[in-house]
């Protein structure tokens, strides 16, 4: 096997000249990039650029019009058991009547929580997932009694309970206050360090994640690209991505942040 083939097989994601068409409309094209394993990667772009479509391609929910996609070396959809997914607006769409432990169990077996006897092994897996997101003490609380940040942790636990190699989160900080956003970002960093899982975060705002990101997939001029985060956090490129002038500055502690220039 060639070195190139080994690189493709070892990459988390490989896109080769990929185009996507939906309802007769070209969403994006000429996507050629590789995402290496083990990092925290953002997916960014202007509204309507096709970020959610890219995630759906990875999950095998949308077929590509042209090109080749590999997820852990296989076709999209074939490795979904190795992917944990936290959809956008989980907090508002979840069933508030069920307990946290039941919501996480759904991530393991996909059944309604009351329809199947839970084995000791399954319960250990659920307990492990709840501990990994630091809410083991909330296992028997109903979702309706939890804060937005706690419910987001439940969503992440449900995505982790099957022990995935890739964790995808779609706008995980939406509707959360600044303090809770920082807590969720710290949690993701800890999960990455402790579990070795690759994390893909769809976000419209890079700022909360800048301190933990290794790279970014960005959609620009109808084409997805990938680069390390140092190669993405540049004023001219960010301005082109978001369609507005962007200034990149440093905090007093040496961290980076970006802001729109009025």
Residue pairs with C-beta under 8 A, 6 or more apart in sequence:
1 9
7 34
8 14
8 34
8 70
8 73
9 73
10 36
10 37
10 73
11 34
11 35
11 36
11 37
11 70
11 73
12 35
12 36
12 37
12 71
12 72
12 165
12 166
12 198
13 33
13 34
13 35
13 58
13 69
13 70
13 71
14 34
14 35
14 68
14 69
14 70
14 73
15 31
15 32
15 33
15 34
15 67
15 68
15 69
15 224
16 32
16 67
16 68
16 69
17 30
17 31
17 32
17 66
17 67
17 68
18 29
18 30
18 31
18 32
18 57
18 64
18 66
18 67
18 68
18 69
18 224
19 26
19 28
19 29
19 30
19 31
19 64
19 65
19 66
19 67
20 26
20 27
20 28
20 29
20 50
20 53
20 57
20 62
20 64
20 65
21 27
21 65
22 53
22 62
26 65
26 222
27 50
27 53
28 49
28 50
28 53
28 54
28 219
28 222
28 223
28 224
29 66
29 222
29 223
30 223
31 54
31 67
31 223
31 224
31 225
32 67
33 217
33 224
33 225
33 226
34 226
35 41
35 198
35 200
35 215
35 217
35 226
36 215
37 165
37 198
38 196
38 198
39 198
39 199
39 213
39 214
39 215
40 188
40 189
40 192
40 198
40 199
40 201
40 209
40 212
40 213
40 214
41 198
41 199
41 200
41 201
41 213
41 214
41 215
41 216
41 217
41 226
42 200
42 201
42 202
42 203
42 206
42 209
42 213
42 215
42 216
42 217
42 229
43 51
43 54
43 55
43 200
43 201
43 202
43 203
43 216
43 217
43 218
43 219
44 51
44 203
44 204
44 206
44 216
44 217
44 218
44 219
44 232
44 241
45 51
45 218
45 219
45 220
45 241
46 219
46 241
46 242
46 243
47 204
49 219
50 219
50 224
51 202
51 219
52 88
52 170
52 202
53 62
54 217
54 219
54 224
55 85
55 168
55 170
55 200
55 202
56 62
57 64
57 69
57 76
58 69
58 71
58 76
58 83
58 168
58 200
59 76
59 77
59 80
59 83
59 85
59 168
60 75
60 76
60 77
60 78
60 80
61 77
69 75
69 76
71 78
71 79
71 83
71 166
72 79
72 82
72 165
72 166
81 162
81 164
82 164
82 165
82 166
83 164
83 165
83 166
83 167
83 168
84 107
84 158
84 159
84 160
84 161
84 162
84 164
84 166
84 167
84 168
84 197
85 159
85 167
85 168
85 169
85 170
86 152
86 155
86 156
86 158
86 159
86 167
86 168
86 169
86 170
86 172
87 93
87 170
88 170
88 171
88 174
88 202
89 171
89 174
90 151
90 152
90 155
91 148
91 151
91 152
91 155
91 175
92 175
94 103
94 143
94 151
94 154
94 155
95 103
95 143
96 142
96 143
96 144
97 142
97 143
97 144
98 113
98 142
98 143
99 113
99 139
99 140
99 141
99 142
99 143
100 130
100 135
100 138
100 139
100 140
100 141
100 142
100 143
100 146
100 150
100 154
100 157
101 126
101 130
101 139
101 140
102 113
102 114
103 113
103 143
103 154
103 155
103 158
104 126
104 129
104 130
104 154
104 157
104 158
104 161
105 113
105 118
105 122
105 126
105 161
106 112
106 113
106 158
107 129
107 157
107 158
107 159
107 160
107 161
107 162
108 122
108 125
108 126
108 161
108 162
109 116
109 122
125 161
125 163
126 139
126 157
126 161
127 136
127 139
128 161
129 157
129 158
129 160
129 161
130 136
130 138
130 139
130 157
132 157
132 160
132 191
132 194
132 195
133 153
133 154
133 156
133 157
133 160
133 187
133 191
134 153
134 187
135 150
135 153
135 154
135 157
138 146
138 150
138 154
143 151
143 154
146 154
147 180
148 175
148 176
148 180
149 176
149 180
149 183
149 184
152 172
152 176
152 180
152 184
153 184
153 187
155 172
156 167
156 169
156 172
156 187
156 188
156 191
159 167
159 168
159 169
160 167
160 191
160 195
160 197
164 197
165 197
165 198
166 197
166 198
166 199
166 200
167 191
167 197
167 198
167 199
167 200
168 199
168 200
168 201
168 202
169 188
169 199
169 200
169 201
169 202
170 202
171 202
171 203
171 204
172 184
172 188
172 201
172 203
173 181
173 184
173 185
173 203
173 205
173 208
176 184
181 208
182 208
185 208
185 209
185 211
185 212
188 199
188 201
188 212
189 212
191 197
191 199
192 199
192 212
200 217
201 209
203 209
206 213
206 216
206 233
206 258
207 257
207 258
210 229
210 233
210 255
210 256
210 257
210 258
211 255
211 256
213 229
214 228
214 229
215 226
215 227
215 228
215 229
215 232
216 226
216 227
216 229
216 232
217 224
217 225
217 226
218 224
218 225
218 226
218 227
218 232
218 237
218 241
219 225
219 241
220 237
220 240
220 241
221 240
232 238
233 248
233 256
233 258
234 248
235 245
235 246
235 247
235 248
238 246
238 248
238 258
239 245
239 246
242 260
244 260
244 261
245 260
245 261
246 258
246 259
246 260
246 261
247 258
247 259
247 260
247 261
248 256
248 257
248 258
249 256
249 257
249 258
249 259
250 256
250 257
251 257
